[in-house]
Amino acid sequence: MSAKDYYEKDFYSELGVPKTASAAEIKKAYRKLARDLHPDKNPGNTQAEEKFKAVSEAYDVLSDDAKRKEYDEARDLLASGAFRGFGGGAGPGGGGNPFGGGAGGINLDDLLRNAGGGAGGGGAGGFSDIFSGLFNRGGGAGGATGNPRASRARKGSDLETEVRISFTDAVNGVSVPLNLTERGTCPTCHGVGAKPGTSPRTCPICQGTGLTTRNQGSFAFSEPCANCHGTGSIIDDPCPTCHGERTVLTTRRLTTRIPAGVSDGQRIRLAGKGEPGPGGGPAGDLYVVVHVTAHDLFGRSGDNLTLTVPVTFPELALGTDLQVPTLSGSVRLRVPAGTASGRKFRVKGAGVTRKATTGDLIVTVEVQVPQRLSAEAKKALEEFAAASTADPRPGITAALADRGSGGAS
């Protein structure tokens, strides 16, 4: 893959986000696409699998600040055409070199490597650093040829998965199995890419470095070798399992503990459970997004559980004892006479326990109005209404009376 091929690969378009998208927006877009395109959801759909790979590759770059910065710089440098046309015209140093170089011209690697690095050359890693970091991410032959840039250890990519648990399990905590689909080392060729019994040969064009130097006017700059696609090696007889890609989609199963008190939508970080790091680097992290199924009776507000209990008007008017459920049993609740509909009662310590704190159960009593009345009940209510002399809405009655008298005058 040439540099031009790579920078025309628009990772932002793959995820459907603008270049100015925040990390949160990128993550949200990836999660939706990965969920829709996941191989487990689209068995046998090669188009969805390829799209899933593309989306994963895009997220791998854009979710990492360092990789994203390298990618953006590479696209901006190449797309701007800033390195075209420097061979002609007189420059300050003469000889058609605008930077005053000698007859041999300027090597762009040296120019970028020393930019901002002072005499010691400790500045940017050079244009080839940008592309070696991007194109040799798969750990090609660079390590075997002694290229320290290609073989350096890097942290593996972070992974994200989702799990759905019950309301009770969210409150109490639960251990859940996770099936992760990820790219792993091919089990047939053990990451070599060649058919067992054979081995790759060093690319004769780049001599195993994965990079070639191209002259353009007075400048020379490095780009991934088109012959070996930046891997530094040629595979004449590809592995029948991975077809020379060195990695395959694998399923990994692990069990993790979801802590008590987890909330719906909460992300749990499992350090070191992501993809293995290239070059022997540390593994990335695994983020588990927890979805909690709603309960038939209980709701939740922070660490408090909520429960609405329907009651009759006589129970509120005369008072009653209610037996109400909790997640672990039941409690008796005293409702005093004259209680208003909508009043809340607190049952201490019957809520969610999280980080050594325990919430309460908030019980709301609400009058249940019957849809149908028997003749006896209707007669009893009519007698009750006739015997009731108290006005339930004195403020409204007074306001209406004032308006009536004002209108009469």
C-alpha positions as CSV (number, residue, x, y, z in Angstrom):
1,M,0.0,0.0,0.0
2,S,1.5,3.3,-1.0
3,A,1.3,6.5,1.1
4,K,-1.3,7.9,-1.4
5,D,-3.4,4.8,-0.9
6,Y,-3.2,5.1,2.8
7,Y,-4.0,8.8,3.2
8,E,-7.0,8.5,0.8
9,K,-8.3,5.9,3.2
10,D,-10.7,8.2,5.2
11,F,-11.1,6.7,8.7
12,Y,-13.4,9.5,9.7
13,S,-15.7,8.6,6.8
14,E,-15.6,5.0,7.8
15,L,-17.0,5.9,11.2
16,G,-19.3,8.6,9.8
17,V,-17.9,11.4,11.9
18,P,-16.2,14.8,11.0
19,K,-12.5,15.3,11.4
20,T,-13.3,17.6,14.3
21,A,-15.2,14.9,16.2
22,S,-14.4,14.5,19.9
23,A,-13.1,11.2,21.4
24,A,-16.6,10.6,22.8
25,E,-18.3,11.1,19.4
26,I,-15.8,8.7,17.8
27,K,-16.4,6.1,20.5
28,K,-20.2,6.5,20.2
29,A,-20.1,6.1,16.4
30,Y,-17.8,3.0,16.6
31,R,-20.0,1.3,19.2
32,K,-23.1,1.6,17.1
33,L,-21.4,0.4,13.9
34,A,-19.6,-2.4,15.7
35,R,-22.8,-3.6,17.3
36,D,-24.6,-3.6,13.9
37,L,-21.8,-5.2,11.9
38,H,-20.5,-7.7,14.5
39,P,-19.8,-11.1,12.9
40,D,-21.9,-12.8,15.6
41,K,-24.9,-10.7,14.4
42,N,-24.2,-11.2,10.7
43,P,-23.1,-14.9,10.3
44,G,-21.8,-15.6,6.8
45,N,-22.1,-12.0,5.7
46,T,-18.7,-11.3,4.2
47,Q,-19.6,-7.7,3.3
48,A,-20.5,-7.0,6.9
49,E,-17.3,-8.7,8.1
50,E,-15.2,-6.6,5.8
51,K,-17.0,-3.4,7.0
52,F,-16.5,-4.5,10.6
53,K,-12.7,-4.9,9.9
54,A,-12.6,-1.4,8.3
55,V,-14.5,0.2,11.2
56,S,-12.3,-1.6,13.7
57,E,-9.2,-0.4,11.9
58,A,-10.5,3.2,11.8
59,Y,-11.3,3.1,15.5
60,D,-8.0,1.6,16.3
61,V,-6.3,4.7,14.9
62,L,-8.8,7.5,15.8
63,S,-9.3,6.3,19.4
64,D,-5.6,6.6,20.2
65,D,-4.4,10.2,20.5
66,A,-0.9,9.4,19.3
67,K,-2.0,7.4,16.3
68,R,-4.7,9.9,15.4
69,K,-2.2,12.7,15.5
70,E,0.2,10.7,13.2
71,Y,-2.6,9.9,10.8
72,D,-3.8,13.5,10.6
73,E,-0.3,14.8,10.1
74,A,0.4,12.2,7.3
75,R,-2.9,13.1,5.5
76,D,-2.3,16.9,5.8
77,L,1.3,16.6,4.6
78,L,0.6,14.5,1.6
79,A,-2.7,16.0,0.6
80,S,-1.5,19.6,0.8
81,G,1.1,19.0,-2.0
82,A,3.6,20.9,0.2
83,F,6.4,18.7,-1.1
84,R,5.7,19.1,-4.8
85,G,7.5,21.5,-7.1
86,F,10.5,22.4,-5.0
87,G,12.9,21.3,-7.7
88,G,12.5,24.4,-9.8
89,G,13.0,28.1,-9.2
90,A,15.8,29.9,-7.4
91,G,15.8,29.7,-3.6
92,P,17.6,31.7,-1.0
93,G,20.5,29.3,-1.1
94,G,20.6,29.1,-4.9
95,G,20.6,26.1,-7.1
96,G,16.8,25.8,-7.1
97,N,16.8,24.7,-3.4
98,P,14.6,27.0,-1.3
99,F,16.3,25.8,1.9
100,G,19.8,26.5,0.7
101,G,20.9,22.9,0.4
102,G,23.8,21.6,-1.6
103,A,23.7,20.0,-5.0
104,G,22.6,16.8,-3.5
105,G,19.3,18.2,-2.3
106,I,17.6,17.7,1.0
107,N,16.4,14.4,2.4
108,L,12.9,15.0,3.9
109,D,13.5,12.5,6.6
110,D,16.5,14.5,7.8
111,L,14.6,17.7,7.5
112,L,11.7,16.5,9.7
113,R,13.8,14.6,12.1
114,N,15.8,17.6,13.0
115,A,12.9,20.1,12.9
116,G,12.7,21.5,16.4
117,G,15.4,19.1,17.6
118,G,18.3,21.6,17.6
119,A,21.8,20.4,17.1
120,G,21.2,17.2,18.8
121,G,18.5,16.1,16.4
122,G,16.1,15.1,19.2
123,G,13.0,16.6,17.6
124,A,10.3,14.9,15.5
125,G,11.0,11.3,14.5
126,G,10.8,12.1,10.8
127,F,8.4,11.6,8.0
128,S,9.3,7.9,7.9
129,D,8.4,7.6,11.6
130,I,4.9,8.7,10.9
131,F,4.4,6.1,8.2
132,S,6.3,3.3,9.9
133,G,4.1,3.8,12.9
134,L,1.0,3.7,10.7
135,F,1.9,1.0,8.1
136,N,3.9,-1.4,10.2
137,R,1.3,-1.6,13.0
138,G,0.8,-5.2,12.2
139,G,4.4,-6.0,13.2
140,G,5.8,-7.0,9.8
141,A,9.3,-8.0,9.1
142,G,10.8,-4.9,10.5
143,G,11.7,-6.7,13.8
144,A,13.5,-9.4,11.9
145,T,15.6,-7.0,10.0
146,G,16.7,-5.0,13.0
147,N,14.6,-1.9,12.4
148,P,14.2,-0.5,15.9
149,R,11.3,1.7,14.9
150,A,9.2,-1.2,13.5
151,S,10.0,-3.6,16.3
152,R,9.5,-1.4,19.3
153,A,6.9,-2.6,21.7
154,R,3.5,-0.8,21.7
155,K,0.4,-1.1,23.9
156,G,-2.3,-3.2,22.4
157,S,-5.6,-1.8,21.2
158,D,-8.5,-1.3,23.7
159,L,-11.6,-3.4,23.2
160,E,-15.2,-2.7,24.1
161,T,-18.0,-5.1,24.6
162,E,-21.6,-5.0,26.0
163,V,-23.4,-7.2,28.4
164,R,-27.0,-7.2,29.6
165,I,-27.9,-8.2,33.2
166,S,-31.0,-8.2,35.3
167,F,-32.0,-5.5,37.7
168,T,-31.4,-7.7,40.7
169,D,-27.9,-8.7,39.4
170,A,-27.1,-5.0,39.0
171,V,-27.9,-4.3,42.6
172,N,-26.2,-7.4,44.0
173,G,-23.3,-7.9,41.6
174,V,-22.8,-10.9,39.3
175,S,-20.1,-12.8,37.4
176,V,-20.8,-12.9,33.6
177,P,-19.1,-14.7,30.7
178,L,-17.9,-12.5,27.8
179,N,-17.3,-13.6,24.2
180,L,-14.8,-11.2,22.5
181,T,-14.2,-11.2,18.8
182,E,-10.8,-9.7,18.0
183,R,-7.9,-10.1,15.7
184,G,-5.3,-12.5,17.0
185,T,-2.2,-14.3,15.9
186,C,-3.0,-16.9,13.2
187,P,-2.8,-20.4,14.9
188,T,-1.6,-22.1,11.7
189,C,1.4,-19.9,10.8
190,H,1.9,-18.4,14.3
191,G,1.9,-14.9,12.8
192,V,4.4,-15.6,10.1
193,G,1.9,-15.3,7.3
194,A,3.5,-18.1,5.2
195,K,2.3,-21.6,4.8
196,P,3.8,-24.0,7.4
197,G,7.1,-25.3,6.2
198,T,7.8,-22.2,4.3
199,S,8.9,-18.7,5.3
200,P,8.7,-15.2,4.0
201,R,11.7,-13.8,2.1
202,T,13.2,-10.3,2.5
203,C,11.7,-7.8,0.1
204,P,14.4,-7.1,-2.5
205,I,13.1,-3.6,-3.1
206,C,13.3,-2.2,0.4
207,Q,15.7,-4.7,1.8
208,G,13.4,-5.6,4.6
209,T,12.9,-2.1,6.0
210,G,9.3,-1.7,4.7
211,L,10.2,1.8,3.3
212,T,11.5,3.2,0.1
213,T,12.9,6.6,-0.7
214,R,11.4,8.6,-3.6
215,N,13.1,11.7,-5.0
216,Q,10.9,14.7,-6.0
217,G,12.9,17.6,-7.2
218,S,15.4,18.6,-4.5
219,F,13.7,16.5,-2.0
220,A,13.6,12.8,-1.1
221,F,11.2,11.3,1.3
222,S,10.3,7.8,2.5
223,E,7.0,5.9,2.0
224,P,5.8,2.4,2.5
225,C,7.3,0.0,0.1
226,A,4.7,-0.8,-2.7
227,N,6.2,-4.2,-3.3
228,C,5.7,-5.6,0.2
229,H,3.0,-3.1,1.4
230,G,5.3,-1.9,4.1
231,T,5.9,-5.3,5.8
232,G,9.5,-5.7,4.7
233,S,8.9,-9.3,3.5
234,I,7.4,-11.2,0.5
235,I,5.2,-14.2,1.1
236,D,5.3,-16.5,-1.9
237,D,3.2,-19.3,-0.4
238,P,0.6,-17.7,1.9
239,C,-0.9,-19.4,4.9
240,P,-4.2,-21.1,4.0
241,T,-5.8,-19.9,7.2
242,C,-5.0,-16.2,7.3
243,H,-4.0,-15.8,3.6
244,G,-0.8,-14.0,4.5
245,E,-2.4,-11.4,6.8
246,R,-0.7,-13.0,9.9
247,T,-3.8,-12.5,12.0
248,V,-7.4,-13.9,12.0
249,L,-10.6,-13.0,13.7
250,T,-10.8,-15.1,16.9
251,T,-13.3,-15.5,19.7
252,R,-12.0,-15.3,23.3
253,R,-14.1,-16.2,26.3
254,L,-13.5,-14.8,29.8
255,T,-15.5,-14.4,32.9
256,T,-15.6,-11.1,34.8
257,R,-17.3,-9.8,37.9
258,I,-19.8,-7.0,37.6
259,P,-19.7,-5.1,40.9
260,A,-22.7,-4.5,43.0
261,G,-24.5,-1.3,42.4
262,V,-23.6,-0.9,38.7
263,S,-25.8,1.5,36.8
264,D,-27.4,1.1,33.4
265,G,-25.0,2.3,30.7
266,Q,-21.9,2.3,33.0
267,R,-18.6,1.3,31.5
268,I,-16.3,-1.0,33.5
269,R,-12.6,-1.0,32.7
270,L,-10.7,-4.3,32.9
271,A,-7.0,-3.4,32.7
272,G,-4.9,-5.6,30.5
273,K,-7.8,-7.6,29.0
274,G,-7.7,-5.9,25.6
275,E,-5.7,-6.9,22.5
276,P,-2.1,-8.1,23.0
277,G,0.5,-5.4,22.4
278,P,2.6,-5.6,19.2
279,G,6.3,-6.3,19.7
280,G,5.7,-7.7,23.2
281,G,4.1,-4.6,24.5
282,P,1.4,-4.6,27.2
283,A,-2.1,-5.6,26.4
284,G,-4.8,-2.9,26.0
285,D,-7.8,-2.5,28.2
286,L,-11.3,-4.0,27.9
287,Y,-14.3,-1.8,28.5
288,V,-17.5,-3.5,29.4
289,V,-20.7,-1.5,28.8
290,V,-23.4,-2.7,31.2
291,H,-27.1,-2.6,30.2
292,V,-29.6,-3.3,33.0
293,T,-33.0,-4.7,32.2
294,A,-35.9,-2.8,33.9
295,H,-37.6,-4.4,36.9
296,D,-41.3,-5.1,37.0
297,L,-41.8,-3.4,40.3
298,F,-38.7,-1.4,41.4
299,G,-37.0,1.6,39.9
300,R,-33.8,3.2,40.9
301,S,-32.6,6.7,41.8
302,G,-28.9,6.7,42.6
303,D,-28.4,4.3,45.4
304,N,-32.1,4.4,46.4
305,L,-34.7,1.9,45.1
306,T,-38.2,3.2,44.3
307,L,-41.5,1.4,44.6
308,T,-45.0,2.7,43.9
309,V,-47.8,0.9,45.9
310,P,-51.4,1.3,44.8
311,V,-53.8,1.8,47.7
312,T,-57.6,2.5,48.2
313,F,-59.1,5.7,49.4
314,P,-60.3,4.1,52.7
315,E,-56.8,2.8,53.4
316,L,-55.4,6.4,53.2
317,A,-58.4,7.9,55.0
318,L,-58.5,5.4,57.8
319,G,-54.9,4.3,57.9
320,T,-53.5,0.9,57.4
321,D,-50.5,-1.4,57.6
322,L,-49.0,-2.4,54.2
323,Q,-46.7,-5.4,53.5
324,V,-44.4,-4.2,50.8
325,P,-41.6,-6.2,49.0
326,T,-37.9,-5.4,49.0
327,L,-35.3,-7.0,46.7
328,S,-34.4,-9.4,49.6
329,G,-37.7,-9.9,51.3
330,S,-40.5,-7.7,52.6
331,V,-41.2,-5.1,55.3
332,R,-44.3,-3.8,57.1
333,L,-45.1,-0.2,56.4
334,R,-47.5,1.8,58.7
335,V,-49.6,4.3,56.7
336,P,-51.3,6.8,59.2
337,A,-54.9,7.9,58.8
338,G,-55.3,10.9,56.6
339,T,-52.3,10.2,54.4
340,A,-52.4,12.1,51.0
341,S,-52.0,10.2,47.7
342,G,-48.5,10.5,46.5
343,R,-46.8,10.6,49.9
344,K,-43.4,9.0,50.1
345,F,-42.2,6.7,52.9
346,R,-38.5,5.8,53.4
347,V,-37.4,2.3,54.4
348,K,-33.9,2.7,55.7
349,G,-31.1,0.4,54.4
350,A,-33.3,-1.4,51.8
351,G,-31.6,0.2,48.8
352,V,-28.4,-0.4,46.8
353,T,-25.2,-1.2,48.6
354,R,-22.2,0.3,46.8
355,K,-18.7,1.2,48.1
356,A,-19.7,0.7,51.7
357,T,-22.8,2.9,51.5
358,T,-26.4,1.6,51.3
359,G,-29.3,3.5,49.9
360,D,-33.0,3.3,51.0
361,L,-36.2,2.1,49.6
362,I,-38.6,5.0,48.8
363,V,-42.2,3.9,48.8
364,T,-44.9,6.1,47.1
365,V,-48.5,5.4,47.9
366,E,-51.1,6.3,45.2
367,V,-54.8,6.0,45.3
368,Q,-56.1,3.5,42.8
369,V,-59.5,4.7,41.4
370,P,-61.7,1.8,40.5
371,Q,-62.9,1.7,36.9
372,R,-66.2,0.0,37.7
373,L,-68.4,0.2,40.8
374,S,-71.0,-2.2,42.1
375,A,-74.4,-0.8,43.0
376,E,-73.6,-1.2,46.7
377,A,-70.2,0.6,46.4
378,K,-71.7,3.4,44.3
379,K,-74.5,3.9,46.9
380,A,-72.0,3.9,49.7
381,L,-69.8,6.6,47.9
382,E,-72.9,8.7,47.3
383,E,-73.8,8.6,51.0
384,F,-70.2,9.4,51.9
385,A,-70.2,12.4,49.5
386,A,-73.4,13.7,51.0
387,A,-72.1,13.3,54.5
388,S,-68.8,15.1,53.7
389,T,-69.0,18.8,54.5
390,A,-65.3,19.7,54.1
391,D,-64.3,21.5,50.9
392,P,-61.3,19.7,49.3
393,R,-60.3,22.8,47.3
394,P,-61.0,25.9,49.4
395,G,-58.4,28.1,47.6
396,I,-60.0,27.5,44.2
397,T,-63.5,28.0,45.6
398,A,-62.5,31.4,47.0
399,A,-60.9,32.5,43.8
400,L,-64.0,31.6,41.8
401,A,-66.1,33.4,44.3
402,D,-64.0,36.6,43.9
403,R,-64.2,36.4,40.2
404,G,-67.9,35.9,40.3
405,S,-68.5,38.9,42.5
406,G,-66.2,41.1,40.4
407,G,-68.0,40.1,37.2
408,A,-71.4,40.9,38.8
409,S,-70.3,44.4,39.7
